[in-house]
């Protein structure tokens, strides 16, 4: 079994630079340009819808980059479709803002439920990542479900939930305080929160890889388990 690294230093630096720049352009700069430049001509609601187009296209690009239908890809496309639908069906600018609050709450609850059923989404995101790097998915799954590793994946998933919950809470407060004008403020604050917690998530994935590589007994234990299962099946056949 080759060395498993969730995120190496070079990967971490490259991802941080590229993703941060693209996120800034497509999730902050372009939406704010559309919002401030078009609302006077087409109204608040349609300006909000138009401002979501860059983020949608960027999300589709990320989905394409996954290059296969896996859990991460399905999550991206599912949230993209639902998010677009609730925006289009809102009917008004203020309802669009509230719909996004409700959607963030739903995502938060979803992540929490995956923790409760011991199927943390962060673990499946991690599986997709290491599989794309050439690691065996079955072996990695057994390895990630080792108690010490699973506990960290639970914590990482909790960070995903906290991110969505914080965004929902702050968006709701902004809507109550500023009404429709909460839109541009929400864009900035949402991205700041997202970057902050995502930083902790990236560090957590790196730490998981370090734990695995610093504890060869974990890898040996999984190898014995899988070898034992294969041997048992072979005898039965």
C-alpha positions in Angstrom: 0.0 0.0 0.0 1.5 3.3 -1.1 1.7 6.3 1.2 -1.6 8.0 1.8 -1.5 11.8 1.9 -4.8 13.6 2.2 -3.1 16.9 1.4 0.6 17.4 1.1 2.3 20.7 1.6 2.6 21.4 -2.2 -1.0 20.3 -2.7 -2.1 22.5 0.1 -0.3 25.6 -1.2 -1.5 25.1 -4.8 -5.1 24.5 -3.8 -5.1 27.5 -1.4 -3.8 29.8 -4.1 -5.9 28.6 -7.0 -9.2 28.1 -5.1 -8.9 31.3 -3.1 -8.4 33.3 -6.3 -11.2 31.6 -8.3 -13.5 31.9 -5.3 -12.8 35.6 -5.0 -13.6 36.2 -8.6 -16.7 34.0 -9.1 -18.2 34.1 -5.6 -17.5 37.8 -4.7 -16.2 40.1 -7.4 -18.4 39.1 -10.4 -21.6 38.8 -8.3 -21.1 42.2 -6.7 -20.4 43.7 -10.2 -23.6 42.2 -11.5 -25.7 43.2 -8.5 -24.5 46.8 -8.3 -24.3 47.3 -12.1 -27.7 45.8 -13.1 -30.1 46.4 -10.2 -31.0 49.9 -11.4 -31.9 48.6 -14.8 -33.6 45.3 -14.2 -34.6 45.4 -10.6 -33.3 43.8 -7.4 -34.7 40.3 -8.0 -33.4 39.8 -11.5 -30.1 41.4 -10.6 -29.8 38.8 -7.9 -30.5 36.0 -10.3 -28.0 37.4 -12.8 -25.4 37.7 -10.2 -25.7 34.0 -9.4 -24.7 33.0 -13.0 -20.9 33.3 -12.5 -21.1 31.2 -9.3 -23.2 28.6 -11.2 -20.7 28.4 -14.1 -17.8 28.1 -11.7 -19.5 25.3 -9.7 -20.1 23.5 -13.0 -16.4 23.9 -13.8 -15.6 22.4 -10.4 -17.9 19.5 -11.1 -16.2 19.0 -14.5 -12.8 19.0 -12.7 -13.9 16.0 -10.6 -13.9 14.1 -13.9 -16.2 11.4 -12.7 -19.5 10.9 -10.9 -18.6 10.4 -7.2 -19.9 11.6 -3.9 -18.2 15.0 -4.2 -19.4 15.5 -7.7 -23.0 14.5 -6.8 -22.9 16.9 -3.8 -21.8 19.8 -6.0 -24.3 19.2 -8.7 -27.2 18.5 -6.2 -26.6 21.7 -4.2 -26.2 23.6 -7.5 -29.5 22.4 -8.9 -31.4 23.0 -5.7 -29.8 26.4 -5.1 -30.7 27.5 -8.6 -34.3 26.3 -8.3 -35.0 28.0 -5.0 -33.6 31.3 -6.5 -35.6 31.0 -9.7 -38.8 30.1 -7.8 -38.5 32.7 -5.1 -40.4 35.3 -7.0 -39.0 38.3 -5.1 -35.7 39.6 -4.0 -36.4 39.3 -0.3 -37.8 35.8 -0.6 -34.7 34.8 -2.6 -32.6 35.9 0.4 -34.7 34.0 2.9 -34.7 30.9 0.7 -30.9 30.9 0.8 -31.0 31.1 4.6 -33.3 28.1 4.7 -31.1 26.2 2.3 -28.0 26.8 4.4 -29.9 25.5 7.4 -30.9 22.3 5.5 -27.3 21.7 4.5 -26.2 22.3 8.1 -28.7 19.7 9.3 -27.7 17.3 6.5 -24.0 17.3 7.7 -25.0 16.8 11.3 -27.2 13.8 10.3 -24.3 12.2 8.6 -22.3 12.5 11.8 -25.1 10.9 13.8 -25.4 7.9 11.5 -21.6 7.5 11.5 -21.3 8.3 7.8 -19.6 11.7 7.9 -19.6 13.4 4.5 -16.0 14.6 5.1 -14.9 11.0 5.0 -16.5 10.5 1.6 -15.0 13.7 0.2 -11.7 12.4 1.4 -12.3 9.0 -0.3 -13.0 10.7 -3.6 -9.8 12.8 -3.2 -7.4 9.9 -2.5 -9.1 7.8 -5.2 -8.4 10.5 -7.8 -4.8 10.4 -6.6 -4.6 6.6 -7.4 -5.4 5.1 -4.0 -7.5 2.0 -3.7 -11.0 3.1 -2.6 -11.9 0.0 -0.7 -8.6 0.0 1.3 -8.9 3.7 2.0 -12.5 3.3 3.2 -11.5 0.6 5.7 -8.6 2.8 6.8 -10.7 5.9 7.3 -13.2 3.9 9.4 -10.5 3.1 12.0 -11.7 4.6 15.2 -8.9 7.3 15.6 -9.3 8.4 12.0 -13.1 8.3 11.9 -13.2 10.6 15.0 -11.4 13.3 13.1 -13.6 12.9 10.0 -16.6 13.5 12.4 -15.0 16.7 13.6 -14.3 17.9 10.0 -17.9 17.2 9.1 -18.9 19.2 12.1 -16.9 22.1 10.7 -18.8 21.8 7.4 -22.0 22.0 9.4 -20.8 25.0 11.5 -19.9 26.8 8.3 -23.4 26.4 6.9 -25.0 27.3 10.2 -23.0 30.4 10.7 -23.7 31.6 7.2 -27.5 31.0 7.7 -27.5 32.9 11.0 -25.6 35.9 9.7 -27.6 36.1 6.5 -30.8 36.0 8.6 -29.5 38.8 10.8 -28.5 40.9 7.8 -31.9 40.5 6.2 -33.7 41.6 9.3 -31.4 44.6 9.7 -30.9 45.7 6.1 -33.6 44.0 4.0 -32.6 43.7 0.3 -29.4 45.6 0.9 -28.2 42.6 2.8 -27.4 40.9 -0.5 -24.0 42.5 -1.1 -23.0 42.4 2.6 -24.0 38.7 2.7 -21.8 37.9 -0.3 -18.7 39.3 1.4 -19.4 37.9 4.9 -20.3 34.5 3.5 -17.0 34.2 1.7 -15.0 35.4 4.6 -16.6 32.7 6.9 -16.2 30.1 4.2 -12.5 30.8 3.7 -11.9 30.9 7.5 -13.5 27.5 8.2 -12.3 26.0 5.0 -8.7 26.8 6.2 -9.4 24.6 9.3 -10.9 21.9 7.1 -7.8 21.8 4.8 -5.5 21.6 7.9 -7.7 18.8 9.3 -7.3 16.7 6.1 -3.6 17.2 6.2 -3.5 16.1 9.8 -5.5 13.0 8.9 -2.9 12.1 6.3 -0.1 12.7 8.8 -1.8 10.5 11.5 -2.1 7.6 8.9 1.4 7.9 7.7 2.9 8.2 11.2 1.0 5.1 12.4 1.9 2.1 10.2 0.0 -0.1 12.6 -3.2 1.3 11.2 -2.3 0.4 7.7 -1.1 -3.1 8.8 -4.4 -3.7 10.7 -6.5 -2.8 7.6 -4.3 -5.1 5.4 -4.9 -8.0 7.9 -8.6 -7.3 7.9 -8.9 -7.2 4.1 -6.5 -10.1 3.7 -8.6 -12.1 6.2 -11.8 -11.3 4.3 -10.3 -12.3 1.0 -8.9 -15.6 2.4 -12.3 -16.4 3.9 -14.1 -15.8 0.6 -11.5 -17.9 -1.2 -12.0 -20.8 1.1 -15.8 -20.6 0.7 -15.4 -20.7 -3.1 
